Amino acid sequence: MDINRYSRQILFEQINKSGQQRLSESTVLIVGIGALGTVISNQLVRAGVGKVRIVDRDVVEISNLQRQILFDEEDAEKSLPKAIAAKRKLERVNSMVEIEAIIGNASRDNIDELTEGVDVVLDGTDNFATRYLLNDICFKKNIPYSYGGVVSSRGMTAFFVPKQTPCLRCLSKEGSDGNQTCDTVGVISPVVDMVSSLQVTETLKYLTNRGEYLRNTLRSLDIWFNQQYDIKLNKPDLNCPTCQLNQYPALQKKAKEEEIVLCGRNTVQIHLLNHVSLEQLESKFSGIQSLKRTPFFLKVTIDEQISLTIFTDGRVLVQGTEDQVYARTVYDRYIGS
Amino acid sequence: MIEVLFFAELREKIDSGKIPMDAAGKSVKELKEMLVAKYELKTLDNVMIAVNEEYTTESTILADDDVVAFIPPVSGG
């Protein structure tokens, strides 16, 4: 362990040498490397957490740079996958931390693998479907879940610990995904930094064995209109399907869940296949459409409005629409299903 | 009397973060119905509800001086 690198953190007596040692032996999973995820990963990598696994399905765009602190203009010009761009920056910040970057979607099919060997799961996602998935796998596998959400000048965060606190489903019922998104009402950078900093602070307390100082509230804040409110995490909903009835609904198979509208992106993601050959698709499309091929994806410009970005894991982003039916039509027409 | 706190888009719709209501003795469900009617809200079903900083169910009966908070969940990130 590099004592000098972490000297100021070790001087903080709550962490000290023993806490630093614990951090260096810890593994975290960060799901989503956007606004929250870039701040979270930056802080945890600098703090010297031993292993950081990051997963993200998206690519860097110029409109991300206002708040997603790990990315720059070059990343946006190259449309780099966020997981890759973040890994490169984080490794330059702290080469002693092992960064595992995964381009893809956290889904029911891979969430067990993603959370293997993980001490804390941190939430950098932009939708409640994925949050319930994280909540359910964490409570099933007894892993703390650091929830955060931001939109506009508002944020919400809680550190859920299985067997000690209620879970996200106790407080927020499925289907309660608000109609306000970063697409419709925007988001300012300071609230991102505040919520993700709270997510990280609770994680540091937990990982350094200072659980007695966990806040144990669901904190809501609005930093523009000066509101703050804490809901105590002291009693579970006795009918909670996850932490009381052990049913974990997000881990159960559903009939249809392939199309997802991405927040603020004018994009629909369709994930039907587990693997595609970009090479085969490139030859299929050559001469018909305008193509851009990188090691990570193939981008096909269909017309002035619509483009497809196809990843090797089978995900396709239909860009230029939020209409799921139309997106599926385009998908079927060009990829086939 | 009780005090009702509104967050996010609810605060915008009601144009106030805090209002007093004559709802002591009523259930949280009845308070929701009163608010939906008074402020022409579509629904309060998708909102987190806390009474005196503890989350609560619709059957809870409100007492004088209770503070009830309605907080829409935040989904972006």
Interface residues (C-beta under 8 A of the other chain):
Chain A: G32 G34 A35 L36 G37 D123 G124 T125 D126 N127 F128 R131 G148 G149 V150 V151 S152 R154 G155 M156 C170 L171 S172 K173 G175 S176 D177 G178 N179 Q180 T181 C182 V187 T217 L218 S220 D222 F225 Q227 Y229 D230 I231 K232 N234 K235 D237 C263 G264
Chain B: L5 F7 A8 E9 R11 G17 D45 N46 V47 M48 A50 E53 E54 Y55 T57 A69 I71 P72 P73 V74 S75 G76 G77
